[in-house]
Amino acid sequence: MALNLDTNIQYLTGVGPKRAALYQKIDIHTIRDLLYYFPRSYIDLTQPSFIADAPPWEVCAVRARVVAKSSPQYVRKGLTISKVKVADDSGSMMITFFNAKYTVDALQYDKEYLFYGKMGASPAKKEMHAPAIYPADLPSAFLAVYPLTQGLSSKMISQNIEQSLGLLDENLPDPLPAFLRRKYQLCHLHFALKNIHLPADRESAEIARRRLVFEELLMLSLSLHSVRADSYSQTAFLCKNTDITPFLQQIPFSLTGAQQRAIDEVCADLQKPTPMNRLVQGDVGSGKTMVAAAASFVVFQNGYMSALMAPTEILAQQHYQGLSKLLTPLGMRLALLCGSMTAKEKRDVKERIVLGMVDLVIGTHALISEDVDLPNLALVVTDEQHRFGVAQRTRLSEKSDHPHTLVMSATPIPRTLALMIYGDLDVSSIDQLPPGRQPVKTYVISSKIKQRVYNFLKEHLDRGLQGYIVCPLVEAGDNTPANLQNAEEYADQLARGPFADYRVGVLHGKMRPKDKERIMDAFASGEIQLLVSTTVVEVGVDVPNAVIMMVENAERFGLSQLHQLRGRVGRGQEQSYCILISDNQNPDTKERLEVLHRTNDGFKVAEYDLKARGPGDFLGKRQHGLPQLKIADLSSNMDILLQVQQATEELGRCQLSDGERELLDQEIARILSRVGDQLN
């Protein structure tokens, strides 16, 4: 059969149904998928070292001939060692192989090979352990290394890719218009695919990679813009210019410049004929809620209703209590709708909403239930945006006729990256904290001095202050490592032991909503002095009297999550502390935790977290609605990302031929099909 890029991979020579099933595990179904399965790195054999010059401890290639082979030595059951002596004009080197009899037997005396591996530590005694071996006359000495899955070797993948590359036509249609390739100095798609897999040298690989990164980010950007264009229909809720002076006078403190700027941007959006789609991102405690409150006041003044959806009942209740104090004196009627409410309580709230007796409803996922009718809904606010999938946000918006959308996130990310991740949203960043807020002092310690931390905690509890201890687990399981703390057992140990004279409470996600509410109310009122919890306190627990956040097994948490936990303290006038406990000796882990010791700036913490963990882990499991990127790296390809944003605007303005437009539309359709309804 004639093969093309959309042919099922099983029809490639040497693949068949069994190997095709292995390829499916890494999401490769067609020949096109295989060609877009890019190398994770390369082995550079282009400039092999002389044996005498090979640097100790470094990975390098050595071109040498085999001069001697020893008989295999049986060290113990399951382990055989073989020694091979190789030499070049500069000297000789001993190579050790483990359980590799056939490899050693295949090596021919006086024949040259390329040996690629890590040199030994001694500059005088040259040696290498278990290197990769290549013929000295390789057609290409710059070899691709692919991510593997069980059953698929690098050699198999390379052979299948080489065959697939042979199917490429020199006139392969390129989805990037020629004028863009010229302007941004990008190679043709045919060159890119050939040279990302079989480059002659590092420069060719880099030229190919830059082109493919640009293409992937551009198609993603265009896909997000196409989604956004769908939302650019007329809104039924055009708001007139509203005087918000009464609202500003009601606030018991002065707004920061960043808050005022965000409010101005929101008010301007509400006066446009198209629905507002805006992200307000800012550090913990930066005052994002005031922006949402101002927006709901403007909507109220125009005779419409607003809805605010929070990820947890604790946060929803907190918003309800705080906003009621602020907005009720202005004539606004608020309601709370949560899953733990009784059927009668829910029914009463729903009836009040339908009768037009609610101006702002605050709730959890209960708001998107099918039986919740939200007539006259002009503004949808979602708090902690990263906790909701795009589809959930959309479901709430669909309860009305193109309402305005405001999403809030306390997980700040670099602005340029935000424009890509939240491509369907405008972005407002609140990068100032309210005046008088003291930075939280953060320390990273080992568990050996935990008793000192307990004494430090007791000193503050004796002064009438409060504290948190956060654990990575709710309860111990059969396979739980002994060093991991779990909230239930730990709280019991503390209450019976070092904190027997204090009121200790426990809070975790497996508790019934009413029990969680009872515990949080007791902590907020001061009845509980020390709260042992899981990360359920990460979002939305606001107790100004709590001044110490202690985190057990801190290495188990992401940096942004630890920063969120740190944000639970430092909300009052007292100096607050965050104490991270970890016995992990991994240098990367220690460096990661030290970032929190060095800075309280959430944007800097997020940038480091993004670089260290990549966008997938940083953003959570696909909650952001982005497809998995195949070659681009949102944290390190920022220069290309800036060019892509410029190119996106240029494509929106220019007149493409029918053929060029069709190729672009095909690629956009592929992106959207990989994401499913997350973007739609």
C-alpha positions as CSV (number, residue, x, y, z in Angstrom):
1,M,0.0,0.0,0.0
2,A,1.1,3.6,-0.6
3,L,2.2,5.2,2.6
4,N,1.7,8.8,3.7
5,L,2.1,10.8,6.9
6,D,-1.4,9.9,8.1
7,T,-0.9,6.1,7.6
8,N,-1.1,3.9,10.7
9,I,2.4,3.2,11.9
10,Q,1.9,-0.6,11.9
11,Y,2.3,-0.5,8.1
12,L,5.9,0.6,8.3
13,T,8.3,-2.2,7.4
14,G,9.3,-4.0,10.6
15,V,6.6,-2.5,12.8
16,G,3.4,-4.6,12.5
17,P,0.5,-4.7,15.1
18,K,2.6,-5.8,18.1
19,R,5.2,-3.0,17.9
20,A,2.4,-0.5,16.9
21,A,0.8,-1.3,20.3
22,L,4.1,-0.4,22.0
23,Y,4.2,2.9,20.0
24,Q,0.6,3.7,21.1
25,K,1.8,3.7,24.7
26,I,3.8,6.8,23.9
27,D,1.0,8.3,21.8
28,I,2.4,7.4,18.4
29,H,-0.3,6.2,16.1
30,T,0.7,7.5,12.6
31,I,3.8,8.1,10.6
32,R,3.3,11.8,11.2
33,D,3.3,11.1,15.0
34,L,6.6,9.3,14.7
35,L,8.2,12.1,12.8
36,Y,7.1,14.5,15.5
37,Y,8.5,12.3,18.2
38,F,11.6,14.4,18.8
39,P,15.0,13.4,20.3
40,R,15.5,14.4,23.9
41,S,19.3,14.8,23.3
42,Y,22.1,13.9,21.0
43,I,25.3,11.9,21.2
44,D,28.1,13.9,19.6
45,L,30.8,11.7,18.1
46,T,32.0,14.3,15.6
47,Q,35.2,15.3,17.6
48,P,36.5,12.2,19.5
49,S,39.2,12.7,22.0
50,F,42.6,11.2,22.0
51,I,43.0,8.8,24.9
52,A,45.6,10.9,26.5
53,D,43.4,14.0,26.3
54,A,40.2,12.4,27.6
55,P,39.1,14.4,30.7
56,P,38.5,12.6,34.0
57,W,34.8,12.2,35.1
58,E,33.5,13.6,31.8
59,V,31.4,11.8,29.2
60,C,33.2,11.8,25.8
61,A,33.9,9.9,22.6
62,V,37.2,8.1,22.0
63,R,38.3,6.6,18.7
64,A,40.6,3.6,19.4
65,R,41.5,0.2,18.1
66,V,41.1,-3.1,20.1
67,V,44.5,-4.5,21.2
68,A,43.7,-7.0,23.9
69,K,40.7,-8.8,25.5
70,S,40.7,-10.7,28.8
71,S,38.6,-13.8,29.6
72,P,35.4,-13.1,31.4
73,Q,35.6,-13.1,35.2
74,Y,32.7,-14.5,37.2
75,V,32.5,-12.2,40.2
76,R,29.3,-13.6,41.6
77,K,26.0,-15.1,40.4
78,G,24.5,-12.8,37.8
79,L,27.6,-10.7,37.4
80,T,30.4,-11.3,34.8
81,I,33.2,-8.7,34.1
82,S,35.2,-8.5,30.9
83,K,38.2,-6.3,30.2
84,V,39.2,-4.9,26.8
85,K,42.3,-2.9,26.2
86,V,42.1,-0.2,23.4
87,A,44.8,2.1,22.1
88,D,45.4,5.1,19.8
89,D,48.6,7.0,18.9
90,S,48.5,8.9,22.2
91,G,48.2,5.9,24.6
92,S,46.0,3.1,25.8
93,M,42.9,2.7,27.9
94,M,41.2,-0.2,29.8
95,I,37.5,-0.7,29.3
96,T,35.3,-2.7,31.7
97,F,32.1,-4.4,30.5
98,F,29.5,-6.0,32.7
99,N,27.5,-9.1,31.6
100,A,28.4,-8.2,28.0
101,K,30.1,-11.4,26.7
102,Y,28.5,-11.1,23.2
103,T,29.4,-7.4,22.9
104,V,33.1,-8.2,23.8
105,D,33.2,-11.2,21.5
106,A,32.0,-9.1,18.6
107,L,34.9,-6.6,18.9
108,Q,37.6,-7.4,16.3
109,Y,41.3,-7.0,17.0
110,D,43.1,-4.0,15.4
111,K,39.8,-2.6,14.3
112,E,38.9,1.0,15.2
113,Y,35.6,1.8,17.1
114,L,34.1,4.9,18.7
115,F,33.7,4.3,22.4
116,Y,31.3,6.7,24.1
117,G,31.1,6.9,27.9
118,K,32.3,8.4,31.2
119,M,36.0,8.5,31.8
120,G,37.4,7.3,35.1
121,A,38.6,9.6,37.9
122,S,42.3,9.1,37.5
123,P,44.1,11.4,35.0
124,A,47.1,8.9,34.9
125,K,45.1,5.6,34.6
126,K,42.7,6.0,31.7
127,E,39.6,3.8,31.9
128,M,36.0,3.7,31.0
129,H,33.1,1.5,32.2
130,A,30.4,0.1,29.9
131,P,30.6,2.6,27.1
132,A,28.3,2.6,24.0
133,I,30.2,1.3,20.9
134,Y,29.8,2.6,17.4
135,P,31.6,1.8,14.1
136,A,34.4,4.3,13.4
137,D,32.9,4.9,9.9
138,L,29.4,6.0,11.0
139,P,27.5,7.8,8.1
140,S,26.4,10.4,10.7
141,A,28.4,11.0,13.9
142,F,25.7,13.1,15.6
143,L,23.2,10.6,16.9
144,A,19.7,11.3,18.2
145,V,18.7,9.9,21.6
146,Y,14.9,9.2,22.1
147,P,12.7,8.8,25.2
148,L,12.0,5.1,25.4
149,T,9.3,2.8,26.7
150,Q,9.6,-0.8,27.6
151,G,9.9,-3.0,24.5
152,L,11.1,-0.2,22.2
153,S,14.8,0.3,21.9
154,S,16.6,3.4,20.6
155,K,17.8,1.4,17.6
156,M,14.2,0.4,16.7
157,I,12.9,3.9,16.9
158,S,15.8,5.3,14.9
159,Q,15.3,2.7,12.1
160,N,11.6,3.4,11.9
161,I,12.2,7.1,11.8
162,E,14.8,6.8,9.1
163,Q,12.3,4.8,7.0
164,S,9.6,7.4,7.7
165,L,12.0,10.2,6.6
166,G,12.4,8.5,3.3
167,L,8.7,9.0,2.6
168,L,9.0,12.8,2.9
169,D,8.6,14.6,-0.4
170,E,11.1,17.5,-1.1
171,N,7.9,19.5,-1.8
172,L,6.3,18.7,1.5
173,P,3.7,21.4,2.2
174,D,4.8,23.8,4.9
175,P,2.2,25.2,7.2
176,L,4.3,28.3,8.0
177,P,3.8,30.9,5.2
178,A,6.9,31.8,3.3
179,F,6.9,35.4,4.4
180,L,7.1,34.3,8.1
181,R,9.9,31.9,7.4
182,R,11.9,34.7,5.7
183,K,11.2,37.3,8.4
184,Y,12.1,35.0,11.4
185,Q,14.9,33.1,9.5
186,L,13.2,29.7,9.8
187,C,14.1,26.7,7.7
188,H,11.6,24.7,5.6
189,L,9.6,21.9,7.3
190,H,11.3,19.3,5.1
191,F,14.8,20.4,6.3
192,A,13.6,20.6,9.9
193,L,12.2,17.1,10.1
194,K,15.3,15.6,8.4
195,N,17.8,17.4,10.6
196,I,16.1,17.1,13.9
197,H,16.4,13.3,13.6
198,L,19.5,12.9,11.4
199,P,21.6,16.1,11.7
200,A,25.0,16.4,10.2
201,D,26.2,18.4,13.2
202,R,24.9,20.4,16.2
203,E,24.3,23.5,14.2
204,S,21.9,21.7,11.8
205,A,20.1,20.2,14.8
206,E,19.7,23.7,16.3
207,I,18.4,25.2,13.1
208,A,15.8,22.4,12.9
209,R,14.9,22.7,16.6
210,R,14.3,26.4,16.5
211,R,12.0,26.1,13.5
212,L,10.0,23.3,15.1
213,V,9.7,25.1,18.5
214,F,8.5,28.2,16.6
215,E,5.9,26.2,14.7
216,E,4.6,24.4,17.8
217,L,4.2,27.6,19.8
218,L,2.7,29.5,16.9
219,M,0.1,26.8,16.3
220,L,-0.7,26.7,20.0
221,S,-1.1,30.5,20.0
222,L,-3.3,30.5,16.9
223,S,-5.4,27.7,18.5
224,L,-6.0,29.7,21.6
225,H,-6.8,32.8,19.6
226,S,-9.3,30.8,17.6
227,V,-11.0,29.7,20.9
228,R,-10.9,33.3,22.0
229,A,-12.5,34.5,18.7
230,D,-15.4,32.2,19.4
231,S,-16.1,34.1,22.6
232,Y,-16.0,37.5,20.9
233,S,-19.7,37.5,20.2
234,Q,-21.8,40.3,21.5
235,T,-22.5,40.3,25.2
236,A,-26.0,40.8,26.5
237,F,-24.6,42.7,29.5
238,L,-23.1,46.0,28.4
239,C,-22.3,48.0,31.5
240,K,-22.4,51.8,31.5
241,N,-19.7,53.9,33.0
242,T,-20.3,53.5,36.7
243,D,-19.2,55.7,39.6
244,I,-17.5,53.3,42.1
245,T,-16.7,56.0,44.7
246,P,-19.3,54.5,47.2
247,F,-17.5,51.1,46.9
248,L,-14.0,52.7,47.3
249,Q,-15.2,54.6,50.4
250,Q,-16.5,51.4,51.9
251,I,-13.1,49.7,51.8
252,P,-11.4,50.1,55.2
253,F,-7.9,50.5,53.7
254,S,-6.2,52.3,50.7
255,L,-5.8,50.3,47.5
256,T,-2.4,49.7,46.1
257,G,-1.5,51.1,42.7
258,A,-1.6,47.6,41.2
259,Q,-5.1,47.0,42.6
260,Q,-6.3,50.3,41.3
261,R,-4.8,49.5,37.9
262,A,-6.5,46.1,37.8
263,I,-9.9,47.6,38.8
264,D,-9.6,50.2,36.0
265,E,-8.8,47.5,33.5
266,V,-11.8,45.5,34.6
267,C,-14.2,48.5,34.6
268,A,-13.1,49.3,31.0
269,D,-13.7,45.7,29.9
270,L,-17.2,45.7,31.4
271,Q,-18.1,48.7,29.1
272,K,-17.1,46.8,25.9
273,P,-19.7,45.1,23.7
274,T,-17.7,41.9,23.8
275,P,-17.5,39.7,27.0
276,M,-14.6,40.4,29.3
277,N,-12.2,37.5,29.6
278,R,-9.6,38.6,32.2
279,L,-7.1,36.9,34.5
280,V,-6.2,38.7,37.7
281,Q,-3.0,37.1,39.1
282,G,-1.1,38.2,42.1
283,D,0.8,36.9,45.1
284,V,-0.9,35.6,48.2
285,G,-2.5,38.5,50.1
286,S,-2.1,41.0,47.2
287,G,-5.8,41.8,47.3
288,K,-7.3,40.2,44.2
289,T,-10.6,39.8,45.9
290,M,-11.1,43.6,46.0
291,V,-10.9,43.6,42.2
292,A,-13.7,40.9,42.0
293,A,-15.7,42.9,44.5
294,A,-15.4,46.1,42.5
295,A,-16.5,44.2,39.3
296,S,-19.6,42.8,41.0
297,F,-20.5,46.2,42.3
298,V,-20.3,47.7,38.8
299,V,-22.5,44.8,37.5
300,F,-25.0,45.4,40.4
301,Q,-25.2,49.1,39.6
302,N,-26.2,48.1,36.1
303,G,-29.0,45.9,37.3
304,Y,-27.3,42.5,36.8
305,M,-26.2,39.6,38.9
306,S,-22.7,38.1,39.6
307,A,-21.5,34.6,40.6
308,L,-18.2,33.7,42.3
309,M,-17.0,30.1,42.2
310,A,-14.3,28.9,44.7
311,P,-12.6,25.5,44.8
312,T,-13.3,24.7,48.4
313,E,-16.2,25.3,50.8
314,I,-13.9,26.9,53.3
315,L,-12.8,29.5,50.7
316,A,-16.4,30.0,49.5
317,Q,-17.6,30.7,53.1
318,Q,-14.7,33.0,53.7
319,H,-15.5,35.0,50.6
320,Y,-19.2,35.1,51.6
321,Q,-18.4,36.5,55.1
322,G,-15.8,39.0,53.9
323,L,-17.8,40.3,50.9
324,S,-21.0,40.5,52.9
325,K,-19.4,43.0,55.3
326,L,-18.1,45.0,52.3
327,L,-21.1,44.9,49.9
328,T,-24.2,44.5,52.0
329,P,-24.0,48.2,53.2
330,L,-24.0,49.2,49.5
331,G,-27.4,47.5,49.1
332,M,-26.1,44.3,47.5
333,R,-27.8,41.0,48.5
334,L,-25.5,38.0,48.8
335,A,-26.1,34.3,49.0
336,L,-24.0,31.2,49.6
337,L,-24.5,27.9,47.8
338,C,-22.4,24.9,48.8
339,G,-22.7,21.1,48.5
340,S,-22.8,20.5,52.3
341,M,-25.9,22.7,52.7
342,T,-29.2,20.9,53.4
343,A,-31.6,20.3,50.6
344,K,-34.0,22.9,52.0
345,E,-31.1,25.5,52.4
346,K,-30.1,24.9,48.7
347,R,-33.7,25.1,47.5
348,D,-34.3,28.4,49.4
349,V,-31.1,30.0,47.8
350,K,-32.1,28.8,44.3
351,E,-35.6,30.2,44.7
352,R,-34.2,33.6,45.8
353,I,-31.9,33.6,42.8
354,V,-34.7,32.9,40.3
355,L,-36.9,35.6,41.9
356,G,-34.1,38.1,41.4
357,M,-33.4,38.5,45.1
358,V,-29.7,37.8,44.9
359,D,-27.1,40.2,43.4
360,L,-24.0,38.1,44.1
361,V,-24.0,34.3,44.7
362,I,-20.9,32.7,46.0
363,G,-20.4,28.9,46.0
364,T,-18.4,25.9,45.0
365,H,-18.9,23.4,42.1
366,A,-22.5,23.4,43.3
367,L,-23.0,26.5,41.1
368,I,-22.5,24.5,37.9
369,S,-25.1,21.9,38.9
370,E,-27.8,21.5,36.2
371,D,-30.6,22.5,38.5
372,V,-29.1,25.8,39.3
373,D,-30.6,28.6,37.2
374,L,-28.8,31.9,37.2
375,P,-30.9,34.4,35.2
376,N,-29.5,37.8,34.5
377,L,-26.0,36.5,35.2
378,A,-23.6,39.2,33.8
379,L,-20.3,38.3,35.6
380,V,-18.7,35.0,36.4
381,V,-15.7,35.0,38.8
382,T,-13.6,31.9,39.4
383,D,-11.1,32.0,42.3
384,E,-7.9,30.0,42.2
385,Q,-8.1,29.5,38.4
386,H,-5.5,26.6,38.4
387,R,-7.9,24.5,40.4
388,F,-10.5,24.4,37.7
389,G,-10.4,22.9,34.3
390,V,-11.3,25.3,31.4
391,A,-14.5,23.2,30.8
392,Q,-15.7,23.9,34.4
393,R,-15.2,27.6,33.9
394,T,-17.1,27.4,30.7
395,R,-20.0,25.5,32.2
396,L,-20.7,28.3,34.6
397,S,-20.5,30.9,31.8
398,E,-23.0,28.8,29.8
399,K,-25.7,29.5,32.4
400,S,-26.1,32.9,30.8
401,D,-25.9,34.8,27.5
402,H,-22.1,35.5,27.0
403,P,-21.4,36.9,30.5
404,H,-18.2,38.7,31.5
405,T,-15.5,36.4,32.9
406,L,-12.9,37.2,35.6
407,V,-10.6,34.5,36.9
408,M,-8.2,34.9,39.8
409,S,-5.0,33.0,40.6
410,A,-2.6,33.2,43.4
411,T,-0.1,31.1,41.5
412,P,1.7,33.9,39.7
413,I,3.6,33.2,36.5
414,P,5.7,35.4,34.2
415,R,3.5,37.7,32.2
416,T,4.6,36.4,28.8
417,L,4.0,32.8,29.8
418,A,0.6,33.8,31.2
419,L,-0.4,35.2,27.8
420,M,0.3,31.8,26.3
421,I,-1.2,29.6,29.0
422,Y,-4.2,31.7,29.4
423,G,-4.3,32.7,25.7
424,D,-8.1,33.2,25.8
425,L,-7.7,35.8,28.6
426,D,-6.3,39.3,29.1
427,V,-3.9,39.5,32.0
428,S,-3.8,41.9,35.0
429,S,-0.9,41.3,37.4
430,I,-1.1,42.7,41.0
431,D,2.6,42.8,41.8
432,Q,2.4,44.9,45.0
433,L,1.5,43.8,48.5
434,P,-0.6,46.1,50.8
435,P,1.6,48.5,52.9
436,G,2.6,47.4,56.4
437,R,2.6,43.7,55.5
438,Q,5.8,42.2,56.9
439,P,7.7,39.6,54.9
440,V,7.4,36.1,56.3
441,K,10.8,34.8,57.6
442,T,11.5,31.4,56.1
443,Y,13.9,28.7,57.4
444,V,14.9,25.3,56.1
445,I,16.0,22.9,58.8
446,S,16.5,19.2,59.5
447,S,14.2,17.1,61.8
448,K,17.2,16.8,64.2
449,I,16.3,20.2,65.7
450,K,12.5,19.8,65.6
451,Q,12.3,20.1,69.4
452,R,13.6,23.7,69.1
453,V,10.8,24.4,66.7
454,Y,8.3,23.0,69.1
455,N,9.7,25.3,71.8
456,F,9.5,28.2,69.4
457,L,5.9,27.4,68.6
458,K,5.0,27.1,72.3
459,E,6.4,30.6,73.0
460,H,4.1,32.0,70.4
461,L,1.1,30.0,71.5
462,D,1.7,31.2,75.1
463,R,1.4,34.8,73.8
464,G,-2.1,34.0,72.4
465,L,-1.0,33.4,68.8
466,Q,-1.6,30.4,66.7
467,G,0.2,28.1,64.3
468,Y,-0.1,25.4,61.6
469,I,1.8,22.2,61.0
470,V,1.2,20.7,57.5
471,C,1.8,17.1,56.7
472,P,2.0,15.4,53.2
473,L,-0.4,12.6,54.1
474,V,-3.8,12.2,55.7
475,E,-3.2,8.9,57.3
476,A,-0.5,6.1,57.2
477,G,-1.0,3.3,54.7
478,D,0.6,-0.1,54.3
479,N,3.3,1.2,51.9
480,T,3.9,4.5,53.6
481,P,7.6,5.3,54.1
482,A,8.4,5.5,57.8
483,N,9.8,9.1,57.5
484,L,6.6,10.6,56.1
485,Q,4.3,12.3,58.6
486,N,0.5,11.9,58.3
487,A,-1.9,14.4,59.8
488,E,-4.1,12.2,62.0
489,E,-1.4,10.2,63.7
490,Y,0.9,13.3,64.1
491,A,-1.9,15.4,65.6
492,D,-2.6,12.6,68.1
493,Q,1.1,12.3,69.1
494,L,1.4,16.1,69.6
495,A,-1.8,16.3,71.6
496,R,-0.6,13.5,73.9
497,G,3.0,14.6,74.0
498,P,4.8,17.9,73.6
499,F,1.6,19.9,73.1
500,A,-0.5,18.2,75.8
501,D,-1.2,21.5,77.4
502,Y,-2.5,23.2,74.2
503,R,-5.6,22.8,72.1
504,V,-4.6,20.8,69.0
505,G,-6.9,20.2,66.0
506,V,-6.6,18.2,62.8
507,L,-7.9,19.1,59.3
508,H,-7.8,17.1,56.1
509,G,-9.6,16.6,52.8
510,K,-11.2,13.3,53.7
511,M,-13.3,14.9,56.5
512,R,-16.9,15.6,55.9
513,P,-17.5,19.2,54.9
514,K,-19.4,20.1,58.1
515,D,-16.5,18.7,60.2
516,K,-14.0,20.7,58.2
517,E,-16.1,23.8,58.7
518,R,-16.4,23.1,62.4
519,I,-12.6,22.8,62.8
520,M,-11.9,25.9,60.8
521,D,-14.4,27.9,62.7
522,A,-12.7,26.7,65.9
523,F,-9.3,27.7,64.6
524,A,-10.5,31.1,63.3
525,S,-12.1,31.9,66.7
526,G,-8.9,30.8,68.6
527,E,-10.5,27.8,70.3
528,I,-7.9,25.6,68.5
529,Q,-4.3,26.9,69.0
530,L,-2.3,24.5,66.8
531,L,-3.8,23.1,63.6
532,V,-2.3,20.0,62.1
533,S,-3.4,19.7,58.5
534,T,-2.8,18.5,55.0
535,T,-2.6,21.0,52.1
536,V,-6.3,21.6,52.4
537,V,-5.2,24.9,54.2
538,E,-3.2,25.9,51.1
539,V,-6.1,27.9,49.8
540,G,-8.4,30.3,51.5
541,V,-7.8,29.9,55.2
542,D,-7.4,33.5,56.5
543,V,-6.5,33.7,60.2
544,P,-4.5,36.8,60.9
545,N,-3.6,35.5,64.4
546,A,-1.7,32.5,63.0
547,V,2.0,33.4,62.7
548,I,3.9,30.1,62.3
549,M,3.6,27.7,59.3
550,M,5.7,24.5,59.9
551,V,5.8,22.0,56.9
552,E,6.9,18.4,57.5
553,N,8.6,16.6,54.6
554,A,8.9,19.9,52.7
555,E,10.7,18.2,49.8
556,R,7.4,16.4,48.9
557,F,5.8,19.7,47.9
558,G,6.2,21.9,44.8
559,L,7.7,25.4,45.4
560,S,4.6,27.2,44.4
561,Q,2.5,25.0,46.7
562,L,4.9,25.8,49.6
563,H,4.7,29.5,48.8
564,Q,0.9,29.2,49.0
565,L,1.2,27.5,52.4
566,R,3.5,30.3,53.5
567,G,0.8,32.8,52.5
568,R,-1.5,31.4,55.3
569,V,0.7,33.3,57.8
570,G,1.9,36.9,57.7
571,R,-1.6,38.2,57.4
572,G,-1.6,40.3,60.6
573,Q,0.7,42.8,62.3
574,E,2.9,40.2,64.1
575,Q,6.2,38.9,62.5
576,S,5.4,35.5,61.0
577,Y,7.6,32.5,60.2
578,C,7.6,29.6,57.8
579,I,9.7,26.6,58.9
580,L,10.4,23.9,56.3
581,I,11.5,20.6,57.7
582,S,13.4,18.2,55.4
583,D,16.1,15.6,55.8
584,N,16.5,15.1,52.0
585,Q,20.2,15.5,51.1
586,N,19.8,15.7,47.3
587,P,21.6,18.9,46.3
588,D,18.8,19.9,43.8
589,T,16.2,19.5,46.5
590,K,18.2,21.6,49.0
591,E,18.7,24.3,46.4
592,R,15.0,24.3,45.6
593,L,13.9,24.8,49.2
594,E,16.6,27.5,49.7
595,V,14.8,29.6,47.1
596,L,12.0,30.1,49.6
597,H,14.5,31.2,52.2
598,R,15.9,33.8,49.8
599,T,12.7,35.4,48.5
600,N,9.1,36.1,49.4
601,D,8.3,37.2,45.8
602,G,5.8,34.8,44.3
603,F,6.7,35.7,40.8
604,K,10.4,34.7,41.4
605,V,9.4,31.5,43.2
606,A,7.1,30.6,40.3
607,E,9.8,31.3,37.7
608,Y,12.3,29.0,39.5
609,D,9.6,26.3,40.0
610,L,8.7,26.5,36.3
611,K,12.3,26.0,35.2
612,A,12.9,23.2,37.7
613,R,9.7,21.2,37.0
614,G,8.6,22.2,33.6
615,P,5.1,23.6,32.7
616,G,3.3,20.3,33.0
617,D,4.0,19.7,36.7
618,F,4.0,23.4,37.4
619,L,0.5,23.9,36.1
620,G,-1.0,20.7,37.4
621,K,-2.4,17.8,35.5
622,R,-3.6,19.4,32.3
623,Q,-5.9,21.7,34.3
624,H,-4.7,24.6,32.2
625,G,-6.1,23.2,29.0
626,L,-2.9,23.1,27.1
627,P,-1.8,20.1,24.9
628,Q,1.4,18.4,25.8
629,L,4.2,20.2,24.1
630,K,6.4,18.0,22.0
631,I,9.5,20.1,21.6
632,A,9.0,23.6,22.9
633,D,9.8,24.5,26.5
634,L,7.7,27.4,27.8
635,S,10.3,28.2,30.5
636,S,13.4,28.4,28.3
637,N,12.1,29.4,24.8
638,M,10.8,32.8,25.9
639,D,12.7,34.6,23.1
640,I,10.9,32.5,20.5
641,L,7.6,33.0,22.4
642,L,7.9,36.7,22.1
643,Q,8.4,36.3,18.3
644,V,5.5,34.0,18.1
645,Q,3.2,36.5,19.7
646,Q,4.3,39.1,17.2
647,A,3.8,36.6,14.3
648,T,0.3,35.7,15.6
649,E,-0.7,39.4,15.3
650,E,0.8,39.6,11.8
651,L,-1.2,36.6,10.7
652,G,-4.3,38.2,12.0
653,R,-3.7,41.3,9.9
654,C,-2.3,39.8,6.6
655,Q,-4.1,38.3,3.6
656,L,-3.0,34.7,3.1
657,S,-3.7,32.7,0.0
658,D,-6.4,29.9,0.2
659,G,-3.6,27.3,0.2
660,E,-1.7,28.9,3.0
661,R,-4.9,29.5,5.1
662,E,-5.9,25.8,4.6
663,L,-2.5,24.5,5.8
664,L,-2.7,26.7,8.9
665,D,-6.3,25.7,9.7
666,Q,-5.3,22.0,9.4
667,E,-2.6,22.4,12.0
668,I,-4.8,24.3,14.3
669,A,-7.4,21.6,14.0
670,R,-4.8,19.0,15.0
671,I,-3.9,21.0,18.1
672,L,-7.5,21.3,19.1
673,S,-8.2,17.6,18.6
674,R,-5.3,16.8,21.0
675,V,-6.9,18.9,23.7
676,G,-10.5,17.8,23.2
677,D,-13.1,19.8,25.1
678,Q,-10.6,21.4,27.4
679,L,-10.2,24.4,25.1
680,N,-13.7,24.3,23.7
